[in-house]
Amino acid sequence: MTTTIDIGTLIIRTPETCGNCPRIAGTRISVEQMAVLSKQGLTPTEIVQEYGFINLAQVHAALAYYHANTEEIEGYLATEKAEYERLEAEYIASQQK
């Protein structure tokens, strides 16, 4: 007998984990991470193989969340990129002294 999974339970948010960003339930893998890997050209099957402990349904749920909430996730990615660039510039400036 197969078990039916409520797909609404595959992506969660908790304030104490991953800064309340949406993530795959039971993991610390964020929807952002799945979006980045997909944008880099990895297929859902390749993502499953890369991680080894998540399944195809979880990856598809994360990507569905991303596509349904693109503006939110792209906002997270833009914030992370800006912080990376700020830290990089700070580091480069500190090395030139």
N, C-alpha and C positions, 0 to 999 in steps of 0.2 A: 504494500500500500504506500502510495506517495504522500508526502506532506505538502500542503499548499502553503506557500509563503506570501504573506502580505508585503508587497513591494514597498509599501510606505514605511516599513520597519528597517529597510536596508540602509538608509541614510539618516544619521542623527546629528544632533548638536547638543553639546553639554558645556556649560560655562567653564568647568574645571579642566576640560581636555581640548587641546588644540585651539585655545582662544575662542571657543564657541563657534568655530568655523564648521560648516557641514563636512561630515566625514563618513566613511563606511563604518557601519555599526560593528562593534567588537574589535576595531582596529584604530590606529592613529593615522590612517591613510586618508588624506583630505580629498575632497572633490577637486580642489585646485591642482593637486598632484596628478590626478587622473586626466584633467583637462590639459595640463602641460604635456604629459606623455602622448596624449592623442594628437595634440598640435605638432609634436615632434615626428608624427607619422606612425607611431606604434598602433597596431590593431588591438582591439579588446583581448583577443587570444594571446597576443604577444605580451600584453600587460599582465595577464594572469600568469604566464610563464615567468615573467620578470620577478614578480613578487613570490609566487609559489604557494601562498597561504590564503589567497582570496580566490573567489570563483567568478565565472563569467557573468552571472546575474548581478553580483556586486559591482563589477566594473560598468556594466550597462546601466545600472541604477545611478551610479555616480555621473556617468556621461549624460544621462537623461536629465539629472538635476542641473548639470552645467548648462545644457542647451535650453532648459526651461528658465534658468536664472542667470543667463550670460552676463548681464550687467553687474550683478552682485559679485560673481566669481572674477570677472575681469577687473573689477574694482580692487579685490584682494590682491590680484596679481600685479596691478599697477602700483599699489602701495608697497608690496614687497620689492618690486624693481626699483622704486625710488629710494627705498631704504638701503638696498644693495649699492646703488650708485653713490649715495651719500657716504656710506662707510668706505667704499673704494676710494673716493676723492679724499676723504679724511686720511686714509692710510697713505696714499700717494704723497699728500702734502707733508705728512710726518716723516717720510723717508727722504724728502728733499731738504731737510733742515741740517 
